């Protein structure tokens, strides 16, 4: 696909759709190729390491003595009320 620099603003959706299809897009300026936009290559993701990191993050408060989120928020907010009176 080829787009001129003046078309970039009006046809940005076509650019995005071409990249989603895996096409490269040439950007021209006064009939000369100024640059080429390539679709991103998918990064190699270590799914086991990512799953372990997510489990650590979301389980970081599992040992805390909190019954519900509402109780925890109520406790945090009660301290702010006391500060306003100072």
Secondary structure, DSSP 4 states (H G I P E B T S, - for coil): -EEETTHHHHTHHHHHHHHHTT--EEEEETTEEEEEE-PPPPPP--HHHHHHHHHHHHTTTTTS--S-HHHHHHHHHHHHHHHHT-
